[in-house]
């Protein structure tokens, strides 16, 4: 196995872990809305998830671990994806928020401020901000 193959496998594994985390959020309430399904379809293409992998992850999203990114900006990008999934059906129940907090912790956000971070993330989605604005606002929320 070449070095580039090893890198590709690690990249693919991280994408599967990220995608499975979003599938867990989408299926948390026991039902997947058409908007959530559409979001998953688009995200699978972005993350280069094959049709077979997609079906496998839908059947058992717990199979893949959540691999938190090292860089803060990358954690914010993943939080953006997860927050969009939670917000997709515009019905934010406590269970969905609790799951988002759980995944934010898994992404490496600290327990002391994770609720504040999740609340800020969801408030930005209410404003329908794009990824760049989301990352900027999250990085500067204490200023």
C-alpha positions in Angstrom: 0.0 0.0 0.0 1.4 3.4 -1.0 1.5 6.4 1.2 -1.2 8.1 -0.9 -3.5 5.1 -0.6 -3.1 5.3 3.2 -4.1 9.0 3.1 -7.1 8.3 0.9 -8.3 5.5 3.2 -8.0 7.9 6.2 -9.8 10.6 4.4 -12.6 8.2 3.3 -12.9 6.8 6.9 -13.3 10.3 8.3 -16.0 11.1 5.7 -17.9 7.9 6.6 -17.7 8.8 10.3 -19.0 12.3 9.6 -21.7 11.0 7.4 -22.8 8.4 9.9 -23.0 11.1 12.6 -25.3 13.1 10.4 -27.4 10.0 9.7 -27.8 9.5 13.5 -29.1 13.0 13.8 -31.5 12.5 10.9 -32.9 9.3 12.3 -33.0 10.4 16.0 -36.7 11.0 16.0 -37.4 7.7 14.3 -38.5 9.3 11.0 -36.6 10.9 8.2 -38.3 13.8 6.5 -38.0 14.4 2.7 -35.8 17.4 3.4 -33.4 15.4 5.6 -33.2 12.7 2.9 -32.4 15.3 0.3 -29.7 16.8 2.5 -28.2 13.3 3.1 -28.2 12.6 -0.7 -26.4 15.9 -1.4 -23.9 15.4 1.5 -23.1 11.8 0.4 -22.1 13.2 -3.0 -19.9 15.9 -1.4 -18.3 13.4 0.9 -17.8 10.9 -1.9 -19.9 8.2 -0.2 -20.8 5.5 -2.7 -24.3 4.2 -3.1 -23.3 0.9 -1.4 -21.7 2.8 1.5 -24.7 5.1 1.8 -27.1 2.1 2.2 -24.7 0.4 4.6 -24.5 3.5 6.8 -28.3 4.1 6.7 -28.7 0.5 7.9 -26.2 0.8 10.7 -24.9 4.3 11.4 -23.3 3.2 14.6 -20.7 1.1 12.7 -18.5 4.1 12.0 -16.8 6.2 14.8 -17.0 9.9 14.9 -13.5 11.2 14.0 -13.1 14.7 15.3 -11.1 17.0 13.1 -7.9 18.6 14.6 -8.5 22.1 13.3 -11.1 24.3 14.9 -12.3 25.6 11.5 -12.9 22.0 10.4 -14.8 21.3 13.6 -17.0 24.4 12.9 -17.6 23.2 9.4 -18.8 19.8 10.7 -20.9 21.5 13.3 -22.5 23.5 10.5 -23.4 20.3 8.6 -24.8 18.7 11.8 -26.7 21.8 12.8 -28.3 22.1 9.3 -29.5 18.5 9.6 -31.1 19.2 13.0 -32.6 22.4 11.7 -33.7 20.8 8.3 -37.3 20.1 9.3 -37.6 23.4 11.3 -38.8 21.5 14.3 -36.2 21.7 17.1 -37.2 19.4 19.8 -35.1 18.9 23.0 -34.0 15.4 21.8 -32.5 16.8 18.6 -30.7 19.5 20.5 -29.4 16.9 23.0 -28.1 14.9 20.1 -26.4 17.9 18.5 -24.8 18.7 21.9 -23.6 15.1 22.0 -22.0 15.3 18.6 -20.5 18.7 19.3 -18.8 17.2 22.3 -17.6 14.3 20.1 -16.2 16.9 17.7 -14.1 18.3 20.5 -16.0 21.2 21.8 -15.7 21.6 25.6 -18.5 20.6 28.0 -18.3 24.0 29.7 -19.5 26.0 26.7 -21.0 23.4 24.3 -24.6 24.5 25.1 -23.7 28.1 24.2 -22.0 27.0 21.0 -25.0 24.9 20.0 -27.4 27.7 20.7 -25.3 30.1 18.7 -25.1 27.6 15.8 -28.8 27.1 15.7 -29.5 30.9 15.9 -27.2 31.4 12.9 -29.2 28.8 10.9 -32.4 30.7 11.8 -30.8 33.6 9.9 -30.0 31.2 7.0 -26.3 32.0 6.9 -23.8 30.3 4.6 -20.8 28.3 5.7 -18.3 31.1 5.6 -20.5 33.4 7.6 -21.2 30.6 10.1 -17.5 29.9 10.6 -16.7 33.7 11.0 -19.5 34.3 13.4 -18.7 31.3 15.5 -15.0 32.3 15.7 -15.9 35.8 16.8 -18.9 35.2 19.0 -17.1 36.3 22.2 -16.0 39.6 20.7 
